[in-house]
Amino acid sequence: MPRWLPWAHGIILAITLVFWVVFLSKAEPLSYVYKRDFLCVYVGTRAVVSGQGSQLYDFSLQRQLTDAAISPYHRANLLPYVYPAYVAVLLAPLGKLRLTTAFFVWTGVNLLAAVWLTRRLMRYKVVFRGQRIALLVAFLAWVPLQLTLSHGQMGLLCALAVGEAAVALGDGRQWKAGCWLALGLVKPQLIVLPLLALVLWRSWRTIASFSAILFVLLVASFVKLGFWVPSYLHFLGEFNRGGKEVSMYPAAMQNWRGLASALLGSHSVMANVLLVGLSVGSLVVVLLICRRGIAGPGLPTAEYRNARFAIVVLLGILASPHLYFHDWVVAVPALAVLFLAATEWTRSIGREWPDSALLWLVACSPFVCFALQFGVWPEASPIQLVPWYMGLMTVVAVVALQRVEKARA
């Protein structure tokens, strides 16, 4: 790849850093925090510490807790707590703090997660000159990372979950992989397809350790809050029908659901048909690359497992039923793996167009994210830029993997 690419990523990083410094320097803490996504997490923890956890998924209670937390400010639209109840139980200590204090504490946790993920990127096998600094600059310029930190979101924990689980699997430490993947339970919809891949690979120890942690979390939450699953499912149904009054914007989602909603309308029959088709297609691809191998049943499933797992992670993000732009921070380990894998493929087998296309698509993804967030791509466009781009990247990655596996066979 040309040497100017890391410099271009550096320019994006400099622009975004200047923006955030100017923006945050003018913000008063509470006036900033009450507009951020962290508010919904805080509301859930407040319900638990105030002894009202059994009513966690009651919209009126969440409105009361929200108004009390952000006073003297007021939100016209509710930002409801939509996570599984065990997340509120785990993070309950935050509910004992004031909203702004809790936000800064959680930002510290996110910064530690970002440092850990940076350390992991720096420890990947070096396959090209200047790799470490190039990955570092691209990671810091990744706009979803910046949004995750500024909103107090949970995506970095999921990024750590899939990244460290993949490394542990590569080292043959299945129990450890399951423990890391359990960290992704803060947003379980993002790890459904990676879990399916582990089942197809018969990584039973990984599934066992993951399931054990899930079981402990569920039991602890049931003891604390009662059997909350039916009320949660009912709540999700109302939430998905609530629209902007509960901050539900399907057309703004940067995945298959957003793509279908932006093209055909949020609640149209054709949008649902397209969404089902894309989701089923994603599932079929996962089955194809994980169960048999693309080039045929004779190839061992362990061959190029990291690249396969990276593709599965991307498909899991695209097929998630609830995902906004900041959640693409979860893709960072997968994109790094695919870029390094494609670089090695070009050296060991020779470069062809799928490898070059994959390298360019991964390398240009920070520019795409920058264009979306800062208005270069028109906001009113019926084309959701990120799902189209990431969908194309995933297709190219599958084609490149197929070429390499056939050549290796």
C-alpha positions as CSV (number, residue, x, y, z in Angstrom):
1,M,0.0,0.0,0.0
2,P,1.2,3.6,-0.7
3,R,3.0,5.3,2.1
4,W,0.7,8.3,2.0
5,L,-2.2,6.3,3.5
6,P,-1.0,6.5,7.2
7,W,-0.4,10.2,6.7
8,A,-3.9,10.6,5.4
9,H,-5.2,8.8,8.4
10,G,-3.1,11.1,10.5
11,I,-4.8,14.1,8.9
12,I,-8.2,12.7,9.7
13,L,-7.1,12.1,13.3
14,A,-5.8,15.7,13.6
15,I,-9.1,17.2,12.2
16,T,-11.2,15.1,14.5
17,L,-9.0,15.8,17.6
18,V,-9.3,19.6,16.9
19,F,-13.1,19.2,16.6
20,W,-13.4,17.3,19.9
21,V,-11.2,19.6,21.8
22,V,-13.1,22.7,20.6
23,F,-16.5,21.0,21.2
24,L,-15.7,19.7,24.7
25,S,-14.0,22.8,25.9
26,K,-17.3,24.7,25.4
27,A,-19.5,22.1,27.1
28,E,-20.7,22.3,30.7
29,P,-20.6,18.8,32.2
30,L,-24.3,18.1,32.9
31,S,-25.5,19.9,29.7
32,Y,-23.2,17.6,27.8
33,V,-23.8,14.3,29.6
34,Y,-27.6,14.3,29.6
35,K,-27.5,14.2,25.8
36,R,-25.2,11.3,25.6
37,D,-26.1,7.6,25.3
38,F,-24.6,6.8,28.7
39,L,-27.8,8.3,30.2
40,C,-29.8,5.1,29.5
41,V,-27.2,2.9,31.2
42,Y,-27.2,5.2,34.2
43,V,-31.1,5.0,34.4
44,G,-30.9,1.2,34.6
45,T,-28.3,1.3,37.4
46,R,-30.4,3.9,39.3
47,A,-33.4,1.6,39.1
48,V,-31.4,-1.2,40.7
49,V,-29.8,0.8,43.5
50,S,-33.1,2.5,44.4
51,G,-34.8,-0.9,44.9
52,Q,-37.0,-0.5,41.8
53,G,-35.2,-3.1,39.7
54,S,-38.2,-5.3,39.4
55,Q,-39.8,-2.4,37.4
56,L,-36.7,-1.8,35.3
57,Y,-38.5,-2.1,32.0
58,D,-41.4,0.2,32.9
59,F,-41.3,3.3,30.6
60,S,-42.9,5.6,33.2
61,L,-40.3,4.6,35.8
62,Q,-37.5,5.2,33.4
63,R,-39.0,8.6,32.6
64,Q,-39.1,9.5,36.3
65,L,-35.5,8.4,36.9
66,T,-34.3,10.2,33.8
67,D,-36.0,13.5,34.8
68,A,-34.5,13.2,38.3
69,A,-31.0,12.5,36.9
70,I,-30.8,15.3,34.4
71,S,-32.7,18.0,36.4
72,P,-32.9,21.0,35.7
73,Y,-32.7,19.8,32.1
74,H,-35.4,17.9,30.3
75,R,-35.5,15.5,27.4
76,A,-38.5,15.6,25.0
77,N,-37.7,12.0,23.8
78,L,-36.9,9.3,26.3
79,L,-33.6,7.5,26.0
80,P,-34.7,4.2,27.6
81,Y,-32.5,1.5,29.2
82,V,-32.5,-1.3,26.6
83,Y,-29.8,-3.6,27.8
84,P,-30.4,-7.0,29.5
85,A,-31.0,-6.5,33.2
86,Y,-27.7,-8.2,34.3
87,V,-25.8,-5.2,32.8
88,A,-27.6,-2.9,35.2
89,V,-26.8,-5.3,38.1
90,L,-23.2,-5.4,37.2
91,L,-22.9,-1.7,36.8
92,A,-25.1,-0.9,39.8
93,P,-22.2,0.9,41.7
94,L,-22.4,3.7,39.0
95,G,-26.0,4.3,40.0
96,K,-24.8,5.5,43.5
97,L,-22.9,8.4,41.9
98,R,-24.2,11.6,40.3
99,L,-24.8,11.3,36.5
100,T,-21.7,13.4,35.6
101,T,-19.4,11.6,38.0
102,A,-20.7,8.2,36.8
103,F,-20.1,9.3,33.2
104,F,-16.5,10.2,33.9
105,V,-15.9,7.0,35.8
106,W,-17.2,5.0,32.8
107,T,-15.1,7.1,30.4
108,G,-12.1,6.0,32.4
109,V,-13.1,2.4,32.0
110,N,-13.5,2.9,28.2
111,L,-10.1,4.5,28.0
112,L,-8.6,1.5,29.7
113,A,-10.3,-0.7,27.2
114,A,-9.0,1.4,24.4
115,V,-5.5,1.1,25.7
116,W,-5.9,-2.6,26.0
117,L,-7.1,-2.9,22.5
118,T,-4.3,-0.7,21.3
119,R,-1.8,-3.0,23.0
120,R,-3.4,-6.0,21.3
121,L,-3.0,-4.3,17.9
122,M,0.6,-3.5,18.6
123,R,1.3,-7.2,19.4
124,Y,-0.1,-8.6,16.1
125,K,2.6,-10.4,14.0
126,V,4.4,-7.8,12.0
127,V,4.0,-8.4,8.2
128,F,4.9,-5.0,6.8
129,R,7.2,-2.2,7.6
130,G,5.8,0.5,9.9
131,Q,2.8,-1.8,10.7
132,R,2.5,-0.8,14.4
133,I,2.4,3.0,13.8
134,A,0.0,2.5,10.9
135,L,-2.4,0.5,12.9
136,L,-2.2,2.9,15.8
137,V,-3.0,5.9,13.7
138,A,-5.8,4.2,11.9
139,F,-7.3,3.0,15.2
140,L,-7.3,6.5,16.7
141,A,-8.7,8.0,13.6
142,W,-11.6,5.5,13.6
143,V,-14.6,7.7,14.2
144,P,-16.7,5.0,15.9
145,L,-14.0,4.8,18.5
146,Q,-14.2,8.5,19.2
147,L,-18.0,8.4,19.3
148,T,-17.9,5.4,21.7
149,L,-15.7,7.4,24.1
150,S,-17.6,10.6,23.8
151,H,-21.0,9.0,24.3
152,G,-20.0,6.6,27.1
153,Q,-21.1,3.6,25.0
154,M,-20.4,-0.1,25.5
155,G,-18.9,-1.1,22.2
156,L,-15.3,-1.2,23.3
157,L,-16.0,-4.1,25.6
158,C,-17.5,-6.0,22.7
159,A,-14.4,-5.2,20.6
160,L,-12.2,-6.6,23.3
161,A,-14.4,-9.6,23.6
162,V,-14.1,-10.7,19.9
163,G,-10.5,-9.6,19.6
164,E,-9.2,-11.4,22.6
165,A,-11.4,-14.5,22.0
166,A,-9.9,-14.8,18.5
167,V,-6.4,-14.6,19.9
168,A,-7.1,-17.2,22.6
169,L,-8.6,-19.5,20.1
170,G,-5.5,-19.2,17.9
171,D,-3.4,-20.1,21.0
172,G,-5.6,-23.2,21.7
173,R,-6.9,-21.7,24.9
174,Q,-10.6,-22.4,24.5
175,W,-11.6,-21.9,28.1
176,K,-10.0,-18.4,28.0
177,A,-11.7,-17.6,24.7
178,G,-15.1,-18.3,26.2
179,C,-14.4,-16.0,29.2
180,W,-13.3,-13.2,26.9
181,L,-16.3,-13.6,24.6
182,A,-18.6,-13.4,27.6
183,L,-17.5,-9.7,27.9
184,G,-19.6,-9.2,24.8
185,L,-22.8,-10.0,26.7
186,V,-23.2,-6.3,27.4
187,K,-24.5,-6.2,23.8
188,P,-25.4,-9.8,23.1
189,Q,-26.9,-9.1,19.6
190,L,-23.3,-8.4,18.4
191,I,-21.9,-11.8,19.3
192,V,-24.7,-14.1,18.1
193,L,-22.9,-15.0,14.8
194,P,-19.4,-15.4,16.4
195,L,-21.1,-17.8,18.8
196,L,-22.6,-19.7,15.9
197,A,-19.1,-19.9,14.4
198,L,-17.7,-21.5,17.6
199,V,-20.5,-24.1,17.6
200,L,-19.8,-24.9,13.9
201,W,-16.1,-25.3,14.8
202,R,-17.1,-27.5,17.8
203,S,-15.2,-25.3,20.3
204,W,-17.2,-26.9,23.1
205,R,-14.8,-25.7,25.8
206,T,-15.3,-22.1,24.6
207,I,-19.0,-22.5,24.6
208,A,-18.9,-24.1,28.0
209,S,-17.0,-21.3,29.7
210,F,-19.1,-18.7,28.0
211,S,-22.3,-20.5,29.0
212,A,-21.1,-20.8,32.6
213,I,-20.6,-17.0,32.9
214,L,-23.9,-16.3,31.2
215,F,-25.6,-18.7,33.7
216,V,-24.0,-17.0,36.7
217,L,-25.1,-13.5,35.4
218,L,-28.7,-14.6,34.8
219,V,-29.0,-16.3,38.2
220,A,-27.5,-13.2,40.0
221,S,-29.9,-10.9,38.1
222,F,-32.9,-13.2,38.8
223,V,-32.1,-13.2,42.5
224,K,-31.8,-9.4,42.5
225,L,-34.6,-8.4,40.2
226,G,-36.8,-11.4,39.8
227,F,-37.5,-13.2,36.5
228,W,-37.2,-10.2,34.2
229,V,-37.0,-12.0,30.8
230,P,-40.8,-11.8,29.9
231,S,-41.0,-8.1,30.8
232,Y,-37.8,-7.4,28.8
233,L,-39.2,-9.1,25.7
234,H,-42.5,-7.2,26.0
235,F,-40.4,-4.0,26.5
236,L,-38.4,-4.6,23.3
237,G,-41.6,-5.1,21.3
238,E,-42.9,-1.7,22.5
239,F,-39.5,-0.1,22.1
240,N,-39.2,-1.2,18.4
241,R,-42.7,0.3,17.7
242,G,-42.1,3.5,19.7
243,G,-40.3,5.6,17.1
244,K,-38.6,8.8,17.9
245,E,-40.4,9.2,21.3
246,V,-38.2,6.5,22.6
247,S,-35.1,7.4,20.5
248,M,-35.7,4.6,18.0
249,Y,-34.5,5.5,14.5
250,P,-34.2,2.4,12.3
251,A,-33.3,4.5,9.2
252,A,-30.3,5.8,11.1
253,M,-28.8,2.4,11.8
254,Q,-25.6,1.7,9.9
255,N,-26.3,-2.0,9.1
256,W,-28.7,-4.2,7.2
257,R,-31.7,-2.8,9.1
258,G,-30.7,0.8,8.4
259,L,-30.0,0.0,4.7
260,A,-33.5,-1.5,4.3
261,S,-35.3,1.2,6.3
262,A,-33.5,4.1,4.4
263,L,-34.3,2.5,1.0
264,L,-37.9,1.3,1.6
265,G,-39.2,2.9,4.8
266,S,-38.8,1.8,8.4
267,H,-42.1,-0.2,8.7
268,S,-42.8,-1.3,5.1
269,V,-43.3,-4.9,4.1
270,M,-40.7,-4.7,1.4
271,A,-38.1,-3.3,3.9
272,N,-38.8,-6.3,6.2
273,V,-38.5,-8.7,3.2
274,L,-35.1,-7.1,2.3
275,L,-33.9,-7.2,5.9
276,V,-34.8,-10.9,6.2
277,G,-33.1,-11.7,3.0
278,L,-29.9,-9.9,3.9
279,S,-29.9,-11.5,7.4
280,V,-30.5,-15.0,6.0
281,G,-27.8,-14.4,3.4
282,S,-25.4,-13.4,6.2
283,L,-26.2,-16.6,8.1
284,V,-25.7,-18.7,5.0
285,V,-22.2,-17.1,4.4
286,V,-21.3,-17.9,8.1
287,L,-22.4,-21.5,7.6
288,L,-20.4,-21.7,4.4
289,I,-17.1,-20.4,5.6
290,C,-17.2,-22.0,9.0
291,R,-18.7,-25.4,8.4
292,R,-17.1,-26.7,5.3
293,G,-14.7,-24.1,4.0
294,I,-15.3,-22.3,0.8
295,A,-13.1,-24.3,-1.5
296,G,-14.6,-27.7,-0.5
297,P,-15.0,-30.1,2.4
298,G,-11.4,-31.4,2.2
299,L,-9.9,-28.3,3.8
300,P,-9.4,-28.3,7.6
301,T,-11.7,-25.9,9.4
302,A,-8.7,-24.5,11.3
303,E,-7.1,-23.2,8.1
304,Y,-7.3,-19.4,8.0
305,R,-9.5,-19.4,11.0
306,N,-8.7,-15.9,12.1
307,A,-9.7,-14.5,8.7
308,R,-12.9,-16.5,8.8
309,F,-13.7,-15.3,12.3
310,A,-13.1,-11.7,11.2
311,I,-15.6,-12.1,8.4
312,V,-18.1,-13.6,10.9
313,V,-17.7,-10.6,13.2
314,L,-18.4,-8.1,10.3
315,L,-21.5,-10.1,9.3
316,G,-22.6,-10.2,12.9
317,I,-22.5,-6.4,13.1
318,L,-24.3,-6.0,9.8
319,A,-27.1,-8.4,10.8
320,S,-27.6,-7.0,14.3
321,P,-31.2,-6.0,14.9
322,H,-30.1,-2.9,16.8
323,L,-26.9,-1.0,15.9
324,Y,-25.9,2.6,15.5
325,F,-22.7,4.1,14.0
326,H,-20.6,4.0,17.2
327,D,-21.0,0.2,17.4
328,W,-18.7,-0.2,14.4
329,V,-15.9,0.1,16.9
330,V,-16.4,-3.6,17.4
331,A,-15.0,-4.1,13.8
332,V,-11.5,-2.8,14.6
333,P,-9.9,-6.2,15.5
334,A,-11.6,-7.9,12.5
335,L,-10.5,-5.2,10.0
336,A,-6.9,-5.4,11.3
337,V,-6.9,-9.2,11.0
338,L,-8.2,-9.0,7.4
339,F,-5.7,-6.4,6.4
340,L,-2.8,-8.3,7.8
341,A,-4.1,-11.6,6.3
342,A,-4.5,-10.1,2.8
343,T,-0.9,-8.7,3.1
344,E,0.4,-12.2,3.8
345,W,-1.7,-13.7,1.1
346,T,-0.2,-11.4,-1.6
347,R,3.3,-12.5,-0.5
348,S,2.8,-16.2,-0.2
349,I,0.5,-16.8,-3.1
350,G,0.8,-13.7,-5.3
351,R,-1.5,-10.7,-5.6
352,E,-4.8,-10.7,-7.5
353,W,-7.6,-8.3,-7.6
354,P,-9.6,-9.6,-4.6
355,D,-6.5,-9.1,-2.3
356,S,-5.8,-5.6,-3.7
357,A,-9.5,-4.7,-3.4
358,L,-9.7,-6.0,0.2
359,L,-6.5,-4.0,1.2
360,W,-7.9,-0.8,-0.3
361,L,-11.4,-1.2,1.2
362,V,-10.0,-1.8,4.7
363,A,-7.5,1.1,4.3
364,C,-10.1,3.5,3.1
365,S,-12.7,2.6,5.7
366,P,-11.6,5.4,8.1
367,F,-12.3,7.9,5.4
368,V,-15.8,6.5,4.9
369,C,-16.5,6.8,8.6
370,F,-15.2,10.4,8.6
371,A,-17.3,11.3,5.6
372,L,-20.5,9.9,7.3
373,Q,-20.0,11.6,10.6
374,F,-18.8,15.0,9.4
375,G,-21.4,15.6,6.6
376,V,-19.2,14.8,3.6
377,W,-21.8,12.2,2.7
378,P,-25.3,13.8,2.6
379,E,-27.3,13.0,5.7
380,A,-30.6,12.9,3.8
381,S,-29.3,10.3,1.3
382,P,-31.5,7.2,1.0
383,I,-28.2,5.2,0.7
384,Q,-26.7,4.3,4.1
385,L,-23.0,4.6,3.3
386,V,-21.5,2.3,5.9
387,P,-23.6,-0.9,5.4
388,W,-23.1,-0.7,1.6
389,Y,-19.4,-0.2,2.1
390,M,-18.9,-2.9,4.8
391,G,-21.2,-5.3,2.9
392,L,-19.0,-4.9,-0.2
393,M,-15.9,-5.4,1.9
394,T,-17.3,-8.6,3.4
395,V,-18.1,-10.0,-0.1
396,V,-14.6,-9.1,-1.3
397,A,-13.1,-10.7,1.8
398,V,-15.0,-13.9,1.1
399,V,-13.9,-14.0,-2.5
400,A,-10.3,-13.4,-1.5
401,L,-10.5,-16.1,1.1
402,Q,-11.9,-18.5,-1.5
403,R,-9.1,-17.7,-3.9
404,V,-6.4,-18.3,-1.3
405,E,-8.0,-21.6,0.0
406,K,-8.2,-22.9,-3.5
407,A,-4.7,-22.0,-4.3
408,R,-3.5,-23.6,-1.1
409,A,-5.5,-26.7,-1.7
